[in-house]
Amino acid sequence: MTTPSSEQEGLVRVLARGDVLALAFGAMIGWGWIVLTGTAIQSAGSLGAIVAFIIGGLAIVLVGLTYA
């Protein structure tokens, strides 16, 4: 076996500043549905919230199909 050289030690920075900002923004949007679920149920009721989640899920499926 060979020993790793000094160039291979440590982590390599591969994400640029824009990549990190996009990842953070996506995380904020992604957690929004969890945080706002209680508000949606209070405003629309249980059935309204279920319908909203179904419509939102269908929209996400369409977005996902663009990447398939």
KOLPANU-678972 format. One record per atom (N, C-alpha, C): x, y, z; residue in one letter. Coordinates in steps of 0.02 Angstrom, whole numbers, padded with zeros to 5 digits, always signed. Layout:
<rs>
XYZA ...
</rs>
This chain:
<rs>
+00041-00059+00000M +00000+00000+00000M +00044+00062+00000M +00017+00113-00029T +00054+00176-00029T +00025+00223+00023T +00068+00266+00048T +00044+00315+00096T +00019+00377+00059T -00033+00408+00084P -00059+00467+00049P -00010+00524+00051P -00005+00560-00003S +00040+00617-00005S +00009+00676+00031S +00048+00727+00042S +00023+00785+00078S -00032+00821+00039S -00033+00812-00027E -00085+00844-00067E -00153+00812-00057E -00155+00748-00037Q -00218+00713-00030Q -00247+00717+00040Q -00210+00745+00087E -00234+00749+00155E -00283+00807+00163E -00334+00797+00204G -00383+00849+00217G -00439+00849+00165G -00484+00894+00176L -00542+00900+00131L -00528+00950+00076L -00558+00938+00020V -00550+00982-00037V -00613+01024-00043V -00606+01089-00050R -00663+01134-00056R -00690+01129-00128R -00752+01105-00135V -00780+01097-00202V -00843+01139-00212V -00871+01166-00159L -00931+01207-00165L -00911+01281-00165L -00935+01316-00215A -00923+01388-00218A -00974+01424-00173A -00966+01488-00164R -01011+01527-00121R -01082+01523-00147R -01092+01528-00213G -01159+01523-00241G -01191+01455-00230G -01151+01403-00232D -01177+01335-00219D -01203+01329-00147D -01166+01357-00100V -01186+01353-00030V -01249+01394-00019V -01253+01453-00050L -01313+01494-00043L -01374+01460-00073L -01366+01427-00130A -01421+01391-00161A -01443+01332-00117A -01396+01298-00087L -01412+01243-00043L -01450+01267+00019L -01428+01323+00047A -01461+01351+00106A -01532+01375+00088A -01540+01407+00031F -01606+01430+00009F -01652+01371-00002F -01628+01318-00032G -01668+01258-00042G -01689+01226+00023G -01644+01227+00072A -01661+01199+00138A -01715+01240+00172A -01712+01307+00165M -01765+01349+00195M -01832+01335+00162M -01833+01329+00097I -01896+01315+00062I -01920+01245+00079I -01875+01197+00083G -01893+01129+00098G -01923+01120+00167G -01899+01157+00216W -01926+01153+00284W -01990+01193+00293W -02005+01236+00245G -02064+01278+00250G -02128+01238+00256G -02133+01182+00220W -02195+01143+00223W -02205+01112+00291W -02151+01097+00326I -02158+01068+00393I -02179+01121+00443I -02148+01179+00438V -02162+01233+00485V -02233+01260+00476V -02256+01265+00414L -02320+01297+00399L -02379+01248+00397L -02368+01185+00413T -02423+01137+00411T -02477+01155+00462T -02458+01174+00522G -02508+01193+00572G -02549+01253+00552G -02517+01302+00520T -02553+01361+00496T -02601+01342+00441T -02581+01297+00397A -02625+01276+00343A -02686+01239+00370A -02677+01198+00420I -02734+01161+00449I -02781+01209+00485I -02754+01259+00519Q -02797+01308+00553Q -02837+01349+00502Q -02806+01367+00447S -02840+01410+00397S -02890+01371+00355S -02869+01313+00330A -02910+01276+00282A -02945+01216+00311A -02928+01197+00372G -02956+01136+00400G -02918+01076+00376G -02935+01019+00404S -02899+00957+00387S -02907+00939+00314S -02968+00940+00289L -02981+00921+00220L -02947+00970+00172L -02951+01034+00186G -02918+01083+00143G -02843+01075+00141G -02813+01059+00199A -02741+01048+00201A -02722+00985+00162A -02762+00933+00166I -02748+00872+00128I -02751+00885+00054I -02803+00922+00032V -02809+00938-00039V -02750+00981-00062V -02730+01029-00020A -02673+01072-00037A -02609+01031-00044A -02598+00983+00001F -02539+00940-00004F -02541+00897-00067F -02599+00873-00085I -02606+00832-00146I -02590+00874-00208I -02617+00934-00211I -02604+00979-00267I -02529+00997-00270I -02501+01012-00212G -02429+01027-00209G -02387+00968-00230G -02407+00908-00209G -02370+00848-00228G -02373+00836-00303G -02430+00848-00333L -02435+00840-00406L -02391+00891-00442L -02388+00951-00416A -02345+01002-00446A -02271+00981-00441A -02252+00952-00384I -02183+00930-00375I -02167+00871-00422I -02216+00828-00433V -02206+00772-00479V -02192+00799-00549V -02229+00850-00570L -02218+00879-00636L -02149+00911-00641L -02127+00943-00588V -02060+00972-00587V -02008+00916-00590V -02020+00863-00552G -01973+00807-00552G -01968+00773-00620G -02023+00770-00656L -02022+00739-00722L -01979+00778-00772L -01969+00842-00761T -01926+00880-00806T -01853+00859-00799T -01836+00829-00742Y -01767+00806-00732Y -01758+00732-00748Y -01813+00697-00763A -01808+00626-00777A -01784+00612-00847A 
</rs>
